[in-house]
Amino acid sequence: MNMQILKGITLAILCSSFVAVADAQADCKKGRVNGRQQRQGNRIGQGVNNGSLTARESARLARQQAHLRRQERRFRSSGDGLSATERMRLEHNQDQMSQSIYKQKHDEQSR
C-alpha cells in the first residue's frame, strides 16, 4: 500500500515538472519581454486593487510601462525582431521597472 502511494506521489511530481518545463518553453516562445511587461502591468493593477499603490504612484508606473512599450515598438520596427543589444537594454529597463514597482508597493504610503 505504501509503495503505491509513493509511486503516485512520484508520478505527480514528474507530471508537474513536465508542466513547469512546458510553461517555461511557452513563455520563451511568447517572448520574455512581452510576458514580463504583462506581469509587471498585473503587479501594478494588484497594487491599485489592494491599496499598496496610491493613484499618483500607479499613474507614474503606468507612464513608465508605456515608455517601455514604445521603446520595444521602436526596436522591433526594423522588422528583424530584437537584436541581442536591444533585448539587453529592454531587460535592463524592465529590471529597473520591477524595482520601482516593488519600492512603490512597499513604501509606507497607502491610498
Backbone as ProteinMPNN parsed JSONL, in Angstrom:
{"seq_chain_A": "MNMQILKGITLAILCSSFVAVADAQADCKKGRVNGRQQRQGNRIGQGVNNGSLTARESARLARQQAHLRRQERRFRSSGDGLSATERMRLEHNQDQMSQSIYKQKHDEQSR", "coords_chain_A": {"N_chain_A": [[0.819, -1.184, 0.0], [1.865, 1.312, 0.869], [3.87, 1.567, -1.036], [2.439, 2.004, -3.366], [1.344, 4.508, -2.883], [3.685, 6.016, -2.743], [4.594, 5.698, -5.382], [2.525, 7.014, -6.711], [2.828, 9.626, -5.75], [5.374, 10.202, -6.731], [4.876, 10.064, -9.479], [3.087, 12.219, -9.719], [4.782, 14.353, -9.074], [6.634, 14.205, -11.174], [4.943, 14.716, -13.362], [4.127, 17.347, -12.775], [6.568, 18.671, -12.984], [7.09, 18.359, -15.698], [5.028, 19.914, -16.732], [5.789, 22.409, -15.743], [8.172, 22.832, -17.157], [7.163, 22.879, -19.752], [5.559, 25.184, -19.575], [7.552, 27.107, -19.172], [8.918, 26.904, -21.595], [6.907, 27.721, -23.329], [6.651, 30.338, -22.481], [9.1, 31.369, -23.327], [8.763, 31.117, -26.078], [6.652, 32.882, -26.484], [7.903, 35.168, -25.852], [10.098, 36.705, -23.749], [10.197, 39.372, -23.08], [7.652, 40.531, -23.68], [5.973, 38.947, -22.082], [6.922, 39.588, -19.574], [6.34, 42.3, -19.47], [3.576, 42.147, -19.341], [3.218, 40.803, -16.874], [4.306, 42.704, -15.115], [2.553, 44.819, -15.5], [0.277, 43.626, -14.434], [1.091, 43.439, -11.775], [1.11, 46.125, -11.055], [-1.619, 46.708, -11.309], [-2.614, 45.018, -9.286], [-1.516, 46.275, -7.09], [-2.929, 48.659, -7.086], [-5.499, 47.689, -6.636], [-5.269, 46.476, -4.075], [-4.547, 48.571, -2.513], [-1.899, 49.228, -2.001], [-0.611, 50.899, -3.705], [-0.688, 54.33, -4.425], [-2.836, 56.643, -6.207], [-1.287, 58.467, -7.609], [1.219, 57.17, -7.638], [0.591, 54.847, -9.106], [-0.147, 55.966, -11.552], [2.274, 57.112, -12.374], [3.859, 54.791, -12.602], [2.431, 53.502, -14.606], [2.887, 55.247, -16.75], [5.628, 54.84, -17.059], [5.597, 52.157, -17.836], [4.301, 52.429, -20.288], [6.23, 53.871, -21.654], [8.24, 51.906, -21.85], [6.909, 50.1, -23.54], [6.721, 51.659, -25.877], [9.427, 51.959, -26.442], [10.147, 49.308, -26.957], [8.555, 48.868, -29.239], [9.776, 50.658, -31.022], [12.306, 49.444, -31.237], [11.574, 47.018, -32.43], [10.651, 47.862, -34.856], [12.339, 47.681, -37.014], [11.89, 45.323, -38.249], [13.284, 42.984, -37.999], [12.981, 41.779, -35.587], [14.151, 41.667, -32.19], [17.444, 42.708, -31.558], [20.354, 41.326, -29.916], [21.535, 43.279, -28.324], [19.478, 45.176, -28.121], [17.558, 43.651, -26.791], [18.906, 43.232, -24.368], [18.987, 45.877, -23.406], [16.252, 46.441, -23.117], [15.541, 44.47, -21.223], [17.133, 45.284, -19.094], [15.962, 47.778, -18.546], [13.456, 46.838, -17.832], [14.147, 45.471, -15.515], [14.785, 47.613, -13.852], [12.281, 48.814, -13.793], [10.815, 46.851, -12.475], [11.992, 46.969, -9.953], [11.195, 49.538, -9.23], [8.414, 49.199, -9.086], [8.27, 47.397, -6.951], [9.404, 48.944, -4.848], [7.58, 51.093, -4.689], [5.235, 49.754, -4.03], [5.834, 48.813, -1.533], [6.402, 50.924, 0.113], [5.54, 53.236, 2.733], [3.238, 54.543, 2.037], [-0.243, 54.759, 1.433], [-3.451, 54.461, -0.125]], "CA_chain_A": [[0.0, 0.0, 0.0], [2.738, 2.468, 0.94], [4.607, 1.654, -2.285], [1.54, 2.604, -4.347], [1.263, 5.939, -2.561], [4.963, 6.586, -3.138], [4.594, 5.758, -6.845], [1.588, 8.066, -7.088], [3.45, 10.925, -5.447], [6.474, 10.368, -7.685], [4.261, 10.356, -10.771], [2.554, 13.578, -9.648], [5.924, 15.279, -9.119], [7.155, 14.191, -12.537], [3.987, 15.408, -14.228], [4.163, 18.782, -12.51], [7.819, 19.223, -13.512], [6.917, 18.46, -17.14], [4.161, 21.064, -16.973], [6.585, 23.614, -15.488], [9.093, 22.993, -18.286], [6.351, 23.284, -20.907], [5.189, 26.583, -19.363], [8.746, 27.918, -19.394], [9.177, 26.931, -23.027], [5.87, 28.553, -23.944], [6.984, 31.727, -22.156], [10.194, 31.752, -24.212], [8.223, 31.269, -27.419], [5.863, 34.108, -26.477], [8.82, 36.275, -25.7], [10.273, 37.078, -22.35], [9.946, 40.803, -22.913], [6.207, 40.781, -23.643], [5.422, 38.288, -20.902], [7.307, 40.351, -18.392], [5.542, 43.532, -19.489], [2.236, 41.779, -18.871], [3.275, 40.52, -15.433], [4.521, 43.95, -14.387], [1.274, 45.534, -15.54], [-0.595, 42.964, -13.457], [1.545, 43.83, -10.432], [0.631, 47.494, -10.818], [-3.053, 46.591, -11.081], [-2.825, 44.435, -7.957], [-1.193, 47.306, -6.117], [-4.062, 49.596, -7.045], [-6.641, 46.996, -6.025], [-5.109, 46.203, -2.645], [-4.265, 49.811, -1.809], [-0.475, 49.449, -1.732], [-0.17, 51.981, -4.588], [-1.567, 55.484, -4.499], [-3.21, 56.999, -7.578], [-0.136, 59.127, -8.225], [2.234, 56.143, -7.886], [0.159, 53.965, -10.191], [-0.088, 56.735, -12.797], [3.687, 57.222, -12.745], [4.299, 53.47, -13.048], [1.779, 53.235, -15.892], [3.626, 56.025, -17.761], [6.903, 54.151, -17.284], [5.27, 50.961, -18.62], [4.013, 52.889, -21.652], [7.531, 54.21, -22.234], [8.89, 50.653, -22.218], [6.222, 49.562, -24.72], [7.137, 52.46, -27.036], [10.815, 51.618, -26.724], [10.142, 47.991, -27.605], [7.993, 49.057, -30.577], [10.832, 51.277, -31.845], [13.327, 48.434, -31.503], [11.042, 45.989, -33.327], [10.204, 48.464, -36.115], [13.258, 47.332, -38.098], [11.356, 44.141, -38.911], [14.134, 41.826, -37.728], [12.84, 41.392, -34.189], [15.068, 42.354, -31.286], [18.837, 42.263, -31.547], [20.809, 40.976, -28.571], [21.76, 44.533, -27.594], [18.175, 45.761, -27.817], [16.948, 42.809, -25.763], [19.591, 43.538, -23.108], [18.54, 47.204, -22.942], [14.872, 46.315, -22.652], [15.513, 43.691, -19.985], [17.699, 46.141, -18.041], [14.924, 48.746, -18.193], [12.417, 46.106, -17.118], [14.663, 45.228, -14.163], [14.606, 48.865, -13.112], [10.844, 48.989, -13.61], [10.404, 45.899, -11.447], [12.429, 47.523, -8.67], [10.325, 50.687, -8.932], [7.116, 48.681, -8.657], [8.441, 46.835, -5.607], [9.606, 50.031, -3.881], [6.351, 51.855, -4.507], [4.221, 48.925, -3.354], [6.227, 48.509, -0.16], [6.66, 52.097, 0.954], [4.515, 53.388, 3.774], [2.088, 55.271, 1.554], [-1.41, 53.982, 1.015], [-4.492, 55.37, -0.602]], "C_chain_A": [[0.87, 1.257, 0.0], [3.516, 2.665, -0.359], [3.741, 2.294, -3.369], [1.398, 4.104, -4.117], [2.535, 6.637, -3.009], [5.05, 6.712, -4.655], [3.67, 6.869, -7.337], [2.167, 9.453, -6.872], [4.566, 11.214, -6.444], [5.929, 10.739, -9.065], [3.713, 11.784, -10.798], [3.671, 14.615, -9.743], [6.492, 15.35, -10.531], [6.229, 14.935, -13.487], [4.039, 16.916, -14.021], [5.45, 19.408, -13.032], [7.758, 19.333, -15.029], [6.054, 19.66, -17.498], [4.95, 22.356, -16.776], [7.547, 23.877, -16.636], [8.327, 23.46, -19.518], [5.927, 24.743, -20.783], [6.37, 27.507, -19.629], [9.06, 28.015, -20.876], [8.15, 27.799, -23.743], [6.155, 30.022, -23.692], [8.104, 32.216, -23.061], [9.687, 31.966, -25.632], [7.411, 32.549, -27.526], [6.774, 35.317, -26.453], [8.897, 36.699, -24.256], [9.887, 38.52, -22.118], [8.45, 41.069, -22.771], [5.564, 40.149, -22.419], [5.722, 39.066, -19.638], [6.535, 41.666, -18.319], [4.155, 43.261, -18.92], [2.24, 41.55, -17.361], [3.473, 41.791, -14.618], [3.26, 44.808, -14.393], [0.286, 44.948, -14.539], [-0.207, 43.342, -12.034], [1.067, 45.232, -10.08], [-0.863, 47.461, -10.514], [-3.38, 46.012, -9.715], [-2.546, 45.459, -6.868], [-2.295, 48.333, -5.973], [-5.223, 48.948, -6.295], [-6.484, 46.789, -4.527], [-4.693, 47.439, -1.845], [-2.793, 50.068, -1.511], [0.125, 50.496, -2.663], [-1.192, 53.115, -4.544], [-1.886, 55.763, -5.966], [-2.018, 57.626, -8.304], [0.96, 58.109, -8.562], [1.843, 55.265, -9.072], [0.191, 54.691, -11.533], [1.351, 56.848, -13.285], [4.206, 55.887, -13.28], [3.681, 53.11, -14.4], [2.464, 54.005, -17.02], [4.95, 55.355, -18.082], [6.686, 52.88, -18.112], [5.022, 51.343, -20.078], [5.307, 53.248, -22.374], [8.261, 52.945, -22.679], [8.239, 50.029, -23.454], [6.617, 50.324, -25.983], [8.565, 52.135, -27.435], [10.886, 50.267, -27.44], [9.618, 48.112, -29.034], [9.021, 49.666, -31.52], [11.885, 50.243, -32.218], [12.837, 47.408, -32.526], [10.669, 46.546, -34.702], [11.128, 48.143, -37.281], [12.786, 46.1, -38.852], [12.152, 42.878, -38.651], [13.973, 41.306, -36.31], [13.806, 42.2, -33.339], [16.478, 41.806, -31.458], [19.221, 41.941, -30.109], [20.998, 42.234, -27.719], [20.436, 45.174, -27.189], [17.467, 44.969, -26.721], [17.583, 43.096, -24.397], [19.125, 44.872, -22.547], [17.124, 47.137, -22.395], [14.808, 45.568, -21.328], [16.103, 44.481, -18.827], [16.657, 47.159, -17.579], [13.775, 48.074, -17.45], [12.864, 45.757, -15.7], [14.451, 46.46, -13.295], [13.132, 49.12, -12.826], [10.339, 48.085, -12.499], [10.797, 46.405, -10.057], [11.558, 48.707, -8.268], [8.961, 50.222, -8.422], [7.224, 48.161, -7.229], [8.552, 47.947, -4.57], [8.315, 50.796, -3.617], [5.28, 51.06, -3.77], [4.546, 48.709, -1.882], [6.632, 49.73, 0.66], [5.472, 52.273, 1.901], [3.271, 54.145, 3.3], [0.967, 54.307, 1.211], [-2.492, 54.951, 0.605], [-5.598, 55.526, 0.402]], "O_chain_A": [[0.633, 2.171, -0.79], [3.795, 3.8, -0.746], [4.249, 3.045, -4.201], [1.339, 4.877, -5.073], [2.481, 7.722, -3.588], [5.531, 7.725, -5.163], [4.007, 7.585, -8.28], [2.013, 10.341, -7.71], [4.69, 12.333, -6.942], [6.463, 11.625, -9.733], [3.862, 12.483, -11.801], [3.521, 15.635, -10.415], [6.795, 16.435, -11.027], [6.693, 15.705, -14.328], [3.999, 17.677, -14.988], [5.437, 20.556, -13.477], [8.301, 20.277, -15.602], [6.332, 20.35, -18.479], [4.8, 23.297, -17.556], [7.719, 25.024, -17.048], [8.792, 24.338, -20.245], [5.931, 25.471, -21.775], [6.213, 28.565, -20.238], [9.428, 29.083, -21.365], [8.496, 28.534, -24.668], [5.937, 30.861, -24.566], [8.07, 33.358, -23.519], [10.128, 32.889, -26.316], [7.47, 33.234, -28.547], [6.431, 36.372, -26.985], [7.888, 37.011, -23.625], [9.317, 38.859, -21.081], [8.028, 41.756, -21.841], [4.7, 40.758, -21.788], [4.881, 39.185, -18.747], [6.125, 42.094, -17.24], [3.63, 44.039, -18.124], [1.365, 42.047, -16.653], [2.879, 41.945, -13.551], [2.942, 45.452, -13.394], [-0.45, 45.681, -13.878], [-1.074, 43.543, -11.183], [0.668, 45.495, -8.945], [-1.323, 48.109, -9.574], [-4.317, 46.463, -9.057], [-3.241, 45.51, -5.854], [-2.565, 48.82, -4.875], [-5.849, 49.569, -5.436], [-7.456, 46.913, -3.781], [-4.508, 47.357, -0.63], [-2.471, 51.04, -0.829], [1.252, 50.941, -2.442], [-2.399, 52.886, -4.616], [-1.272, 55.181, -6.86], [-1.778, 57.342, -9.477], [1.56, 58.172, -9.635], [2.67, 54.975, -9.937], [0.526, 54.084, -12.55], [1.617, 56.696, -14.478], [4.908, 55.851, -14.291], [4.333, 52.487, -15.238], [2.609, 53.482, -18.125], [5.356, 55.303, -19.243], [7.493, 52.561, -18.986], [5.481, 50.658, -20.992], [5.463, 52.964, -23.561], [8.838, 52.913, -23.766], [8.933, 49.491, -24.317], [6.825, 49.72, -27.036], [8.882, 52.046, -28.621], [11.613, 50.119, -28.422], [10.186, 47.513, -29.948], [9.134, 49.253, -32.674], [12.31, 50.169, -33.371], [13.601, 46.979, -33.391], [10.398, 45.774, -35.622], [10.735, 48.317, -38.434], [13.23, 45.852, -39.973], [11.725, 41.795, -39.051], [14.76, 40.466, -35.874], [14.226, 43.29, -33.728], [16.684, 40.592, -31.498], [18.474, 42.259, -29.184], [20.661, 42.246, -26.536], [20.284, 45.654, -26.066], [16.848, 45.55, -25.829], [16.88, 43.191, -23.39], [18.893, 44.991, -21.344], [16.827, 47.702, -21.343], [14.1, 45.986, -20.411], [15.63, 44.366, -17.696], [16.483, 47.382, -16.381], [13.186, 48.665, -16.545], [12.046, 45.749, -14.78], [13.999, 46.364, -12.154], [12.775, 49.587, -11.744], [9.527, 48.504, -11.674], [10.028, 46.282, -9.104], [11.222, 48.861, -7.094], [8.422, 50.77, -7.46], [6.369, 48.451, -6.393], [7.881, 47.909, -3.538], [7.992, 51.11, -2.471], [4.513, 51.615, -2.984], [3.652, 48.452, -1.075], [7.144, 49.592, 1.771], [4.509, 51.509, 1.842], [2.348, 54.364, 4.085], [1.204, 53.187, 0.758], [-2.448, 56.131, 0.954], [-6.556, 56.26, 0.156]]}, "name": "protein", "num_of_chains": 1, "seq": "MNMQILKGITLAILCSSFVAVADAQADCKKGRVNGRQQRQGNRIGQGVNNGSLTARESARLARQQAHLRRQERRFRSSGDGLSATERMRLEHNQDQMSQSIYKQKHDEQSR"}
